[in-house]
Amino acid sequence: MKTYFLEQLISSPHTSSTDTVPVELASCVLTIGNFDGVHLGHQAMLAQVREIAHTQNLGAAVMIFEPQPREFFAPAKAPARLTNLAEKQALLAEYGVEALIVAGFDTEFRSLSAQAFADILAKRLNVKALVLGDDFRFGHDRTGDSQFLRSYGLDVTNLHTVTDSDSIDTTDNDAARISSTRVRDLLLAGDLQAANRLLGRDYAITGVVVRGDQIGRTIDFPTANIDLQRIKPALHGIFAVDVVSLDDNGNVIADGLTALATDSHTGIAGLRPHSLFGTANIGKRPSVDKGDDWRLEIHFPQLQADLYGLNLHVRFLHFLHGERRYDGIEALKAGIHQDVADLLEWREKQI
């Protein structure tokens, strides 16, 4: 999959800028949205794009927004991110997208009229057909819709709302719409199983290990601090996880973590190949008074290794409890010790 930034695709060939090199996109079928989480509803949309693209011998393309619109208008009140840009890229490629267009959502972009946006789609992005949701709106003050694009001359397919009964084996007669909001609500409640059903896979976060404040090692629980690359995460609390190391192409490195171990402290095997088991705290760490500093910190029992700079894929397996505030370092240390013991006991029951 190739990733393009919208500015790169719509710049004039005669531009004097040395920062932007104009690129021409191959004729394509396009769908547009946030695609946060790339859940089963999104996957149905992508399947329709691929089908039309195959039938008409076109490319399969997706346009997303960075930042997501609600993050632009009110960052502090924006929904938690299920997936950051890198995670979306990996998932969209996995589901057959050939071209990803990243539209920078800013004052200039949000001011585009419906006509101007349609002109960009048809004349600059070579869009021949669109697959959109029934409620899709675009342009300044959201004046554009699917009918506007049809009147403009574009072929538009509207995908009906995808519900539990469409994509999940369920006997529930009151099936609900599959949405990123539902996934967020389930993750926040710690209901990983239900969230995973809507995602069609296990929920995971990918990020690079960066230096934190190194509090964990002072209380004998060293942690890997994962760069979240989002304003705030979608789940909070204490979890069992298994973790693999990824190469520059996003492929799992065979035994990538154990190979870095020192003094035979090679960690505890996770529940998937080449992974290590870990205990994760994701949240604001109320016991260390770090305010609004969101963190994902992972402790690997029985592992001694330098993990800085590694790109890790963290799969969330089991929710233990929400974050707790402890009165003092000794109480915090005792609480972490109990959490690790409880999560290791959970792991033993899975194997």
KEBA-351682 format. One record per residue (C-alpha): residue in three letters; residue number from 1; x, y, z. Coordinates in nm, 2 decimals. Each point is the difference from the previous one (the first is absolute). Example, Ala and Ser with C-alpha at 12.3 -4.5 7.8 and 13.67 -1.06 7.14 Angstrom:
BEGIN
NODE   code   pos        u        v        w
NODE    ALA     1     1.23    -0.45     0.78
NODE    SER     2     0.14     0.34    -0.07
END
This chain:
BEGIN
NODE   code   pos        u        v        w
NODE    MET     1     0.00     0.00     0.00
NODE    LYS     2     0.12     0.35    -0.09
NODE    THR     3    -0.07     0.29     0.23
NODE    TYR     4    -0.05     0.35    -0.14
NODE    PHE     5    -0.07     0.33     0.17
NODE    LEU     6    -0.28     0.20    -0.17
NODE    GLU     7     0.22     0.31    -0.05
NODE    GLN     8     0.24    -0.22    -0.20
NODE    LEU     9    -0.28    -0.11    -0.23
NODE    ILE    10    -0.17     0.34    -0.06
NODE    SER    11     0.31     0.23    -0.03
NODE    SER    12     0.03     0.17    -0.34
NODE    PRO    13     0.27    -0.15    -0.23
NODE    HIS    14     0.13     0.36    -0.03
NODE    THR    15     0.03     0.05     0.38
NODE    SER    16     0.31     0.18     0.11
NODE    SER    17     0.02    -0.19     0.33
NODE    THR    18     0.29    -0.23     0.05
NODE    ASP    19    -0.17    -0.18     0.28
NODE    THR    20    -0.28    -0.16    -0.20
NODE    VAL    21     0.05    -0.21    -0.30
NODE    PRO    22    -0.33    -0.04    -0.20
NODE    VAL    23    -0.11    -0.36    -0.05
NODE    GLU    24    -0.28    -0.14    -0.23
NODE    LEU    25    -0.21    -0.26     0.15
NODE    ALA    26    -0.12    -0.29    -0.21
NODE    SER    27    -0.38    -0.02    -0.07
NODE    CYS    28    -0.17    -0.14     0.30
NODE    VAL    29    -0.30    -0.09     0.21
NODE    LEU    30     0.00     0.20     0.32
NODE    THR    31    -0.15    -0.01     0.34
NODE    ILE    32     0.03     0.28     0.25
NODE    GLY    33    -0.01     0.01     0.38
NODE    ASN    34     0.19    -0.01     0.33
NODE    PHE    35     0.02    -0.38    -0.01
NODE    ASP    36     0.09     0.00     0.37
NODE    GLY    37     0.05    -0.36     0.11
NODE    VAL    38    -0.07    -0.15    -0.35
NODE    HIS    39    -0.28    -0.20     0.16
NODE    LEU    40    -0.24    -0.24    -0.18
NODE    GLY    41    -0.21     0.29    -0.14
NODE    HIS    42     0.31     0.15    -0.15
NODE    GLN    43     0.11    -0.33    -0.13
NODE    ALA    44    -0.34    -0.04    -0.18
NODE    MET    45     0.06     0.33    -0.17
NODE    LEU    46     0.35    -0.10    -0.10
NODE    ALA    47    -0.13    -0.33    -0.15
NODE    GLN    48    -0.25     0.20    -0.21
NODE    VAL    49     0.28     0.23    -0.12
NODE    ARG    50     0.22    -0.30    -0.10
NODE    GLU    51    -0.29    -0.17    -0.18
NODE    ILE    52    -0.08     0.31    -0.21
NODE    ALA    53     0.37     0.07    -0.06
NODE    HIS    54     0.05    -0.36    -0.13
NODE    THR    55    -0.31     0.02    -0.22
NODE    GLN    56     0.10     0.33    -0.16
NODE    ASN    57     0.38    -0.06     0.00
NODE    LEU    58     0.06     0.29     0.23
NODE    GLY    59     0.21     0.06     0.31
NODE    ALA    60    -0.14    -0.04     0.35
NODE    ALA    61     0.05     0.32     0.20
NODE    VAL    62    -0.09     0.15     0.34
NODE    MET    63     0.00     0.36     0.12
NODE    ILE    64     0.04     0.07     0.37
NODE    PHE    65     0.05     0.31     0.21
NODE    GLU    66     0.29     0.10     0.22
NODE    PRO    67    -0.08     0.13     0.25
NODE    GLN    68    -0.35    -0.15     0.02
NODE    PRO    69    -0.25     0.29    -0.03
NODE    ARG    70    -0.11    -0.01     0.37
NODE    GLU    71     0.37     0.01     0.10
NODE    PHE    72     0.04     0.32    -0.20
NODE    PHE    73    -0.31     0.17     0.14
NODE    ALA    74     0.04    -0.10     0.36
NODE    PRO    75     0.31    -0.21     0.08
NODE    ALA    76    -0.08    -0.03     0.37
NODE    LYS    77    -0.35    -0.13    -0.06
NODE    ALA    78     0.08    -0.22    -0.31
NODE    PRO    79    -0.08    -0.37     0.02
NODE    ALA    80     0.29    -0.23     0.10
NODE    ARG    81     0.19    -0.14    -0.29
NODE    LEU    82    -0.04    -0.37    -0.08
NODE    THR    83     0.28     0.02    -0.26
NODE    ASN    84     0.27     0.25    -0.07
NODE    LEU    85     0.11     0.08    -0.35
NODE    ALA    86     0.26    -0.28    -0.02
NODE    GLU    87    -0.24    -0.26     0.13
NODE    LYS    88    -0.27     0.11    -0.25
NODE    GLN    89     0.26    -0.03    -0.28
NODE    ALA    90     0.09    -0.36     0.10
NODE    LEU    91    -0.37    -0.10     0.03
NODE    LEU    92    -0.11     0.16    -0.32
NODE    ALA    93     0.28    -0.17    -0.19
NODE    GLU    94    -0.10    -0.33     0.16
NODE    TYR    95    -0.35     0.04    -0.13
NODE    GLY    96     0.10     0.06    -0.36
NODE    VAL    97     0.03     0.38    -0.04
NODE    GLU    98     0.24     0.10    -0.27
NODE    ALA    99     0.02     0.37     0.06
NODE    LEU   100    -0.05     0.20     0.32
NODE    ILE   101    -0.06     0.37    -0.03
NODE    VAL   102     0.06     0.20     0.32
NODE    ALA   103    -0.19     0.33     0.00
NODE    GLY   104     0.14     0.25     0.25
NODE    PHE   105    -0.31     0.13     0.18
NODE    ASP   106     0.06     0.37     0.06
NODE    THR   107    -0.18     0.33    -0.05
NODE    GLU   108     0.07     0.01    -0.37
NODE    PHE   109    -0.13    -0.35    -0.06
NODE    ARG   110    -0.32     0.04     0.21
NODE    SER   111    -0.07     0.32    -0.19
NODE    LEU   112    -0.02    -0.18    -0.34
NODE    SER   113    -0.34     0.02    -0.16
NODE    ALA   114    -0.18    -0.32    -0.11
NODE    GLN   115     0.07     0.10    -0.36
NODE    ALA   116     0.38     0.05     0.06
NODE    PHE   117     0.02    -0.33     0.18
NODE    ALA   118    -0.18    -0.18    -0.28
NODE    ASP   119     0.24     0.16    -0.25
NODE    ILE   120     0.30    -0.13     0.20
NODE    LEU   121    -0.15    -0.35     0.00
NODE    ALA   122    -0.07    -0.01    -0.37
NODE    LYS   123     0.27     0.22    -0.16
NODE    ARG   124     0.30    -0.04     0.24
NODE    LEU   125    -0.04    -0.35     0.16
NODE    ASN   126    -0.14    -0.18    -0.31
NODE    VAL   127    -0.29    -0.14     0.20
NODE    LYS   128    -0.24    -0.19    -0.23
NODE    ALA   129    -0.23    -0.14     0.26
NODE    LEU   130    -0.07     0.04     0.37
NODE    VAL   131    -0.12    -0.23     0.28
NODE    LEU   132    -0.15     0.20     0.28
NODE    GLY   133    -0.22    -0.04     0.31
NODE    ASP   134    -0.36     0.11    -0.01
NODE    ASP   135     0.08     0.30     0.24
NODE    PHE   136     0.31     0.12    -0.18
NODE    ARG   137     0.02     0.38    -0.01
NODE    PHE   138     0.29     0.23    -0.13
NODE    GLY   139     0.09     0.35    -0.09
NODE    HIS   140    -0.04     0.33     0.19
NODE    ASP   141    -0.29    -0.03     0.25
NODE    ARG   142    -0.05    -0.36    -0.12
NODE    THR   143    -0.20     0.10    -0.30
NODE    GLY   144     0.11    -0.28    -0.23
NODE    ASP   145    -0.14    -0.35     0.00
NODE    SER   146    -0.02    -0.31    -0.22
NODE    GLN   147    -0.27     0.15    -0.22
NODE    PHE   148     0.22     0.31    -0.06
NODE    LEU   149     0.28    -0.22    -0.12
NODE    ARG   150    -0.24    -0.20    -0.23
NODE    SER   151    -0.12     0.33    -0.15
NODE    TYR   152     0.36     0.10    -0.04
NODE    GLY   153     0.04    -0.31    -0.22
NODE    LEU   154     0.17    -0.25     0.23
NODE    ASP   155    -0.11    -0.35     0.05
NODE    VAL   156    -0.09    -0.04     0.37
NODE    THR   157    -0.09    -0.32     0.19
NODE    ASN   158    -0.15     0.04     0.34
NODE    LEU   159     0.07    -0.28     0.24
NODE    HIS   160    -0.28    -0.08     0.25
NODE    THR   161     0.07     0.02     0.37
NODE    VAL   162     0.18    -0.31     0.11
NODE    THR   163    -0.14    -0.15     0.32
NODE    ASP   164     0.08    -0.29     0.23
NODE    SER   165    -0.23    -0.23    -0.20
NODE    ASP   166     0.18     0.08    -0.32
NODE    SER   167     0.35    -0.09     0.11
NODE    ILE   168    -0.02    -0.19     0.33
NODE    ASP   169    -0.15    -0.34     0.08
NODE    THR   170    -0.27     0.12     0.24
NODE    THR   171    -0.35    -0.09     0.10
NODE    ASP   172    -0.07     0.35     0.12
NODE    ASN   173    -0.31     0.14    -0.16
NODE    ASP   174     0.08     0.35     0.10
NODE    ALA   175     0.33     0.03    -0.20
NODE    ALA   176     0.18     0.33     0.03
NODE    ARG   177     0.21     0.20    -0.25
NODE    ILE   178     0.37    -0.10     0.01
NODE    SER   179     0.19     0.32     0.07
NODE    SER   180     0.33     0.14     0.14
NODE    THR   181    -0.20     0.15     0.28
NODE    ARG   182    -0.13    -0.35     0.11
NODE    VAL   183     0.35    -0.14    -0.02
NODE    ARG   184     0.13     0.29     0.22
NODE    ASP   185    -0.28    -0.05     0.26
NODE    LEU   186     0.07    -0.38     0.02
NODE    LEU   187     0.38     0.05     0.04
NODE    LEU   188    -0.05     0.27     0.26
NODE    ALA   189    -0.22    -0.25     0.19
NODE    GLY   190     0.27    -0.26    -0.02
NODE    ASP   191    -0.22    -0.23    -0.22
NODE    LEU   192     0.28    -0.11    -0.24
NODE    GLN   193    -0.20    -0.30    -0.13
NODE    ALA   194    -0.30     0.21    -0.12
NODE    ALA   195     0.23     0.27    -0.14
NODE    ASN   196     0.20    -0.27    -0.19
NODE    ARG   197    -0.32    -0.14    -0.15
NODE    LEU   198    -0.07     0.35    -0.15
NODE    LEU   199     0.36     0.04    -0.12
NODE    GLY   200     0.02    -0.35    -0.15
NODE    ARG   201     0.34    -0.04     0.17
NODE    ASP   202     0.17     0.05     0.34
NODE    TYR   203     0.05     0.36     0.10
NODE    ALA   204     0.36     0.11     0.00
NODE    ILE   205     0.22     0.30     0.01
NODE    THR   206     0.33     0.04    -0.19
NODE    GLY   207     0.27     0.25     0.11
NODE    VAL   208     0.37     0.06     0.06
NODE    VAL   209     0.16    -0.04     0.34
NODE    VAL   210     0.11     0.34     0.12
NODE    ARG   211     0.16     0.12     0.32
NODE    GLY   212    -0.24     0.07     0.28
NODE    ASP   213     0.06     0.14     0.35
NODE    GLN   214     0.15    -0.34     0.11
NODE    ILE   215    -0.21    -0.03     0.32
NODE    GLY   216    -0.07    -0.37    -0.06
NODE    ARG   217     0.36    -0.11     0.04
NODE    THR   218     0.03     0.18     0.33
NODE    ILE   219    -0.27    -0.22     0.14
NODE    ASP   220     0.13    -0.32    -0.16
NODE    PHE   221    -0.26     0.00    -0.28
NODE    PRO   222     0.17     0.14    -0.31
NODE    THR   223    -0.23     0.08    -0.29
NODE    ALA   224     0.02     0.06    -0.37
NODE    ASN   225    -0.16     0.34    -0.07
NODE    ILE   226    -0.19    -0.01    -0.34
NODE    ASP   227    -0.04     0.32    -0.20
NODE    LEU   228    -0.38     0.01    -0.05
NODE    GLN   229    -0.01     0.26    -0.29
NODE    ARG   230    -0.35     0.11     0.09
NODE    ILE   231    -0.16     0.26     0.23
NODE    LYS   232    -0.14    -0.27     0.23
NODE    PRO   233    -0.04    -0.38    -0.02
NODE    ALA   234    -0.33    -0.18    -0.03
NODE    LEU   235     0.04    -0.23     0.30
NODE    HIS   236     0.13     0.06     0.35
NODE    GLY   237     0.11    -0.23     0.29
NODE    ILE   238     0.20    -0.31     0.06
NODE    PHE   239     0.02    -0.27    -0.26
NODE    ALA   240     0.17    -0.32    -0.10
NODE    VAL   241     0.16     0.04    -0.34
NODE    ASP   242     0.23    -0.19    -0.23
NODE    VAL   243     0.26     0.19    -0.20
NODE    VAL   244     0.20    -0.06    -0.32
NODE    SER   245     0.27     0.21    -0.15
NODE    LEU   246    -0.05     0.13    -0.36
NODE    ASP   247     0.25     0.08    -0.27
NODE    ASP   248     0.00     0.31    -0.22
NODE    ASN   249    -0.26    -0.17    -0.23
NODE    GLY   250    -0.23    -0.08     0.28
NODE    ASN   251     0.08    -0.37     0.00
NODE    VAL   252     0.04    -0.20     0.32
NODE    ILE   253     0.36    -0.07     0.09
NODE    ALA   254     0.04    -0.36     0.11
NODE    ASP   255     0.08     0.00     0.37
NODE    GLY   256     0.09     0.36    -0.03
NODE    LEU   257    -0.03     0.08     0.37
NODE    THR   258     0.16    -0.31     0.15
NODE    ALA   259     0.30     0.04    -0.23
NODE    LEU   260     0.08     0.32     0.18
NODE    ALA   261    -0.02    -0.15     0.35
NODE    THR   262     0.31     0.00     0.23
NODE    ASP   263     0.11    -0.23     0.27
NODE    SER   264    -0.26    -0.27    -0.10
NODE    HIS   265    -0.29     0.22     0.11
NODE    THR   266    -0.19    -0.07    -0.32
NODE    GLY   267    -0.35     0.09     0.12
NODE    ILE   268    -0.32    -0.21     0.00
NODE    ALA   269    -0.15    -0.12    -0.33
NODE    GLY   270    -0.32     0.17    -0.12
NODE    LEU   271    -0.30    -0.16    -0.16
NODE    ARG   272     0.10     0.04    -0.36
NODE    PRO   273     0.33    -0.10    -0.18
NODE    HIS   274     0.31     0.21     0.07
NODE    SER   275    -0.17     0.21     0.27
NODE    LEU   276     0.07     0.07     0.36
NODE    PHE   277    -0.26     0.03     0.27
NODE    GLY   278    -0.03     0.33     0.17
NODE    THR   279    -0.21     0.20     0.25
NODE    ALA   280    -0.11     0.34    -0.13
NODE    ASN   281    -0.11     0.32     0.17
NODE    ILE   282    -0.17     0.24    -0.24
NODE    GLY   283    -0.12     0.33     0.13
NODE    LYS   284     0.11     0.30     0.21
NODE    ARG   285     0.17    -0.18     0.29
NODE    PRO   286    -0.18     0.18     0.28
NODE    SER   287     0.24    -0.13     0.27
NODE    VAL   288     0.29     0.20    -0.15
NODE    ASP   289    -0.19     0.33    -0.06
NODE    LYS   290     0.09     0.05    -0.37
NODE    GLY   291    -0.32     0.19    -0.08
NODE    ASP   292    -0.12    -0.05    -0.36
NODE    ASP   293     0.31    -0.20    -0.11
NODE    TRP   294    -0.15    -0.31    -0.17
NODE    ARG   295     0.23    -0.30     0.01
NODE    LEU   296     0.01    -0.36    -0.11
NODE    GLU   297     0.26    -0.18     0.21
NODE    ILE   298     0.07    -0.37    -0.02
NODE    HIS   299     0.18    -0.21     0.26
NODE    PHE   300     0.15    -0.33    -0.13
NODE    PRO   301     0.04    -0.24     0.29
NODE    GLN   302     0.33    -0.18     0.00
NODE    LEU   303     0.15     0.20    -0.29
NODE    GLN   304     0.32     0.21     0.01
NODE    ALA   305     0.05     0.17    -0.34
NODE    ASP   306     0.06     0.34    -0.15
NODE    LEU   307    -0.32     0.07    -0.21
NODE    TYR   308     0.05     0.37    -0.08
NODE    GLY   309    -0.08     0.08    -0.36
NODE    LEU   310    -0.18    -0.33    -0.07
NODE    ASN   311    -0.34     0.02    -0.18
NODE    LEU   312    -0.23    -0.22     0.20
NODE    HIS   313    -0.34    -0.15    -0.08
NODE    VAL   314    -0.20    -0.02     0.33
NODE    ARG   315    -0.30    -0.23     0.00
NODE    PHE   316    -0.25     0.05     0.28
NODE    LEU   317    -0.11    -0.34     0.15
NODE    HIS   318    -0.17     0.05     0.33
NODE    PHE   319    -0.13     0.30     0.21
NODE    LEU   320     0.08    -0.03     0.37
NODE    HIS   321    -0.12     0.33     0.14
NODE    GLY   322     0.00     0.37    -0.05
NODE    GLU   323     0.28     0.23     0.12
NODE    ARG   324     0.03     0.04     0.37
NODE    ARG   325     0.15     0.28     0.22
NODE    TYR   326     0.24    -0.14     0.27
NODE    ASP   327     0.11     0.19     0.31
NODE    GLY   328     0.37    -0.01    -0.03
NODE    ILE   329     0.27    -0.19    -0.18
NODE    GLU   330    -0.02    -0.31     0.22
NODE    ALA   331    -0.37    -0.03    -0.06
NODE    LEU   332     0.05     0.05    -0.37
NODE    LYS   333     0.27    -0.27    -0.01
NODE    ALA   334    -0.22    -0.24     0.19
NODE    GLY   335    -0.29     0.07    -0.24
NODE    ILE   336     0.22    -0.06    -0.31
NODE    HIS   337     0.13    -0.32     0.15
NODE    GLN   338    -0.35    -0.13     0.05
NODE    ASP   339    -0.11     0.10    -0.35
NODE    VAL   340     0.30    -0.18    -0.16
NODE    ALA   341    -0.08    -0.31     0.21
NODE    ASP   342    -0.37     0.01    -0.10
NODE    LEU   343     0.08     0.04    -0.37
NODE    LEU   344     0.26    -0.28     0.01
NODE    GLU   345    -0.26    -0.22     0.16
NODE    TRP   346    -0.25     0.09    -0.28
NODE    ARG   347     0.26    -0.09    -0.26
NODE    GLU   348     0.06    -0.34     0.15
NODE    LYS   349    -0.37    -0.08    -0.04
NODE    GLN   350     0.02     0.08    -0.38
NODE    ILE   351     0.27    -0.25    -0.08
END
